Amino acid sequence: MFQRRRLLKGPLCLGFVGRLVHQKNPMLFVRVLAEVVRRRQDAHAIVVGEGPMKGKMLKLAHQLGIAQRIDWRGAAPATTGMPEMDIMVHTSFYEGQPYSLLEACVDLLPTVATNNFGSEAVFRPRLPGNIGCSPDAKDLASIVLSISESEVLRLKQLSVLEEIAREFSAESMISKIEAEYCALVRR
């Protein structure tokens, strides 16, 4: 899997992981996929998640001529689809602590994200170029394509994703919380 991401040979597979609800902005994902397909004909996608917006997503995908390029996985654990993805696109309007971003880091899955608190917290210190300036499909597609087309950038991202995964690991987070608690008790 990781070797495939390093080399990125064959069709480009984008991924979406999340509930298909307004907050997660899944319609933007469909538009990003359409824009990537417009620029790179071999792209397709995996969508892991269920929700009330699936019908709207299907309708938009048909209108944009990309419905056959989407593999709908339904309500499955995020990690079941991630090994097949080359780049995940995280389109949420707002997030606190986005677990799917952390899971992608553990999976060494490059991720492009919209600008929200959760994406900022996870990516801004180390991968600021992976955060779109606006929730615009063309902007996010450009970031996706820059990652897919540059082996140097992809290899750098894999090592940075590994660092982020360590920083947000359960052990690391528990240690940080314990340190904060101890500091409060000493006051």
Secondary structure, DSSP 8 states (H G I E B T S, - for coil): -HHHHHH--SS-EEEEES-SSGGG-HHHHHHHHHHHHHH-TT-EEEEE---TTHHHHHHHHHHTT-GGGEEEEES--HHHHGGG-SEEEE--S--SS-HHHHHHHHTT--EEE-SSHHHHHHHTTT-GGGB-SSS-HHHHHHHHHHHHH-HHHHHHHHHHHHHHHHHTSHHHHHHHHHHHHHHHHH-
